[in-house]
């Protein structure tokens, strides 16, 4: 599939649009169902075309984007942002989550936590018996 035909592999497009740092990470996200194309799971070799709607989950972030352009070349971030348009709903949801995360109190830990600090952290996280460090 070539760019001239108006289609491109979705794993390559996700990498070029800078949603994932490597194509391998894009492939893993596709295989685990974290990327939906027009509300359906997609395989890495699936062709994406201009006008397709993608639902992409990267970590705690969820992007709903419309494909505006195709590029198999990973360029600078401003160029990559021209390949898609994020929906207003998606932007508002991500900003609300970010504001909520900023509002949460951050533990004031200086340097390496003590054993007591570690136990308190594990209690807050709900991790009992799991080693974090």
N, C-alpha and C positions, 0 to 999 in steps of 0.2 A: 504494500500500500504506500503510495507516495503522496506528498503534499499537493502535487498538481491534480490528483484525482479527487481532492477535497476530503481525504480521509487520512488518518494517522493512527498508529498503535496507541492505545490509551496509556500504557506504561511509559512510553516515550514522551507523550504529551504531559503527563503528570510531572515527570522529571524536568522537562523544559519549562513548565509553568512554575517551577520551584515549590511545589507542594511537598516533594520528597527530595532528600539530599542525593540519593542514588536511585538508579533504575531498579536495583534489587529490592530496595525498600518499597518502591512503588508496586513491584510485582507481589511482594508479601502482603501488602495492604489489599490488593485486588483479590488475592487468593483467600484471604481471611474475611472477605465481605465488607471491608471498611470503605469501599468505593462503590457507589451505585450509579449506573448510567440510565437515565430516564426511568428511575425507580426500579431497576433490575440489576442483579449482580452481574459483574462482567469478568471475563478472563483477561489476562494481560495482553493477548494478541487481538482483542476486539478493537475494531476501528471506531474512532471518535470523529465526529464531523461538526462543522460549525452549526450552532443552534441546539446541540445536545445539552441537557441539564445533568449536572453531576452533583452528587451528594458525597462529600469527602470528609472522613473523620481522621484527624491527625492528633494523636494524644487526646487532650481534653477539648480540643477545638473541633468544631463541625462547620464545614463550609458548604453552602449551596451556591453553585456557580453555573453560569451559562457560557458555553464555549463560543468565543468571538473570533478566534484565529487559530491557525495550526502552525506549529514549529517543532521540528525535530532537533533543533539546536538550542542548547542551554545558554542563554545570554544573561545580561545584567538584569537585576530585579525590575527596574522600570519597564524594560522591554517585555519581560515575562508577564507583568500585570496587564499588558495590553491584549493578552491571549484570552482573558476571561473577564466576566462581570459578575461580582458577587451580589446576590439578592439583598434587598433592604432588610428583609426578615432575618437573614443570616447575620448581617452586620449587627443588627440590634441585639440579637441573642448572644453573640460573642462579646459585645460591649457590656451587656448586663452581667455575664459570667465573670468578666474581668473586673468589673466594679465590685462584685460580691467578693471576689478573691482578695482584692485590695482592702476591703473593709474588715476582713478577718484579722484578729490580732496575731502578730508574729512573735514567736518565743524569743526572748532576749538571751541568747546564748553567746558567750564570749569564748572563742577557742573551742577546743575539743570538749564535748560534754562529759561530765562525770558519770559514774555508775548510777547515781541517784537521778541525774538529769535524763539519762537514757531510759530509765524505767518510767519516768513521767511522760516522756515522748511516746514510748510504746503504749502507755495507758491511753493517751489521747488518740493515737492512731488506731487503737484496738488490736494491736499486734502483741499477742501474748506468746512469749517463748521464741519469737523470731528475732534473729540478730540483724540489725540494720547496718552495723559497722563491722 
